[in-house]
């Protein structure tokens, strides 16, 4: 390996000699890659095609010892660091320019103890890995809705999906985590050990260290759930959304229903004349007894005159993959999101106008239905603050050509600004793009001050800054 000039934390360059690099590489179980090496481009390519950064060095870790060595090497050389799990983050923070990328994507082990109902998951695992292992025993970790999402980023940001209302957020089911802190120390974070760190990583993102293992509580679920889509013409959107809102007022925790508004893709069950036309989709999941689900979903399925209703029993692991084709890697993506207590008429009117002005066929808006068990956790129990929100809106601009950047990004920003008065001010950090650094403090609300304290203790030099950064001035680390 040749000498390398690597980007440092202060934006300068550090020359690391070939012998030092060779000795570092020889100490690892995994690989050290730089530009030109096989696997380098694969490692730096992430889900959002707008991200095209070139790390000076990629460390593809094979285990916790590699992560410890990488963090110490970066610390000793004062290198800019990014951490890649699944690489699905909208902001692209997994990849840095010129510095060191710690790549966890090869660490994908999932081990299930079906008697104790526990799962131990490595940080490179994606949701499909977790679902396949846990569903083999009729068990589940509450996670997200796209099977290619990485478990690390999802969990550290909070994690919500089809089972959140019944089983809580992903972080509400985290029992412990092994974390390599900025000084290269591997610690166990739980309610009994380093409880301040455990509080912070449950929603505080990757600000405090590199997680090398997660321990989750498992729940009995599946293997089948009642789930599926009810598709409506968009001309009926206002009426459908108002009835949707009313139907969910007293919904049991087992029921989750999200709305998706977009041009209809060529789904096999949808009549061809609707392909490419604006539609409103009610996507629902019932995670209880199937017979009870038929009754519980009746009000939602009875709204309006749908084009098609394909709700029925489905394997839970398969339902978790239902939206994968619409979220495949390779497209340019930009998101804007808000949390709402209620779906007000004004908001509905604005959503209606926005979908009638779609800038491209892959752009969409979804409104996630949350609350339930997740909403009954105290706001200060974890770093994740938005426990009172009943709906989460994500404006998802998605396109293929760079020439569409201005139109698609502008569309998303306009909707965000138009609906701001109805929002509560918090935000789901996993939905925040790279240009929202000034929103981080507001996103955490009253929890931000405590996050700063934990940051000062575990990462006083802000080594872990490639994220929605909780930034603290340098202080002496607490003993």
Protein Blocks (a to p, Z undefined) as FASTA:
>chain_A
ZZdddddfkopacdddfklmmmmmmmpmbdcddehiahklmmmpcfblmbccddfbdcdd
fbfklmmmmmmmmmmnopacdddfklpafnlpmpcghiacddfklmmcccddfklopadd
dfkbcfklmmmmmmmnopacdddfbfkbcfklmmmnnopafklmmnopfklmcfbdcddd
fkopacdddfknokllmmmmnonajmnbccfbdcdddddedjbdceddddddfklmmmmm
mmmmmmmmmgcfkbccddddddddddfklcfklgopacddddddddbdfklmmmmmmmmm
mgcjdfbdcbdcddfklmmmmmmmmmcghiacdddddddfbdcfklmmmmmmmmmmcfbf
kbccddddeejjllmpcfklpmblblmbcbdcddddddfbfklmmmmmmmmmmmmmmmmm
mpgoiacfklpcfklmmmmmmmnmmmlmmmmmmmmmmmmnomalgccddddddddddZZ
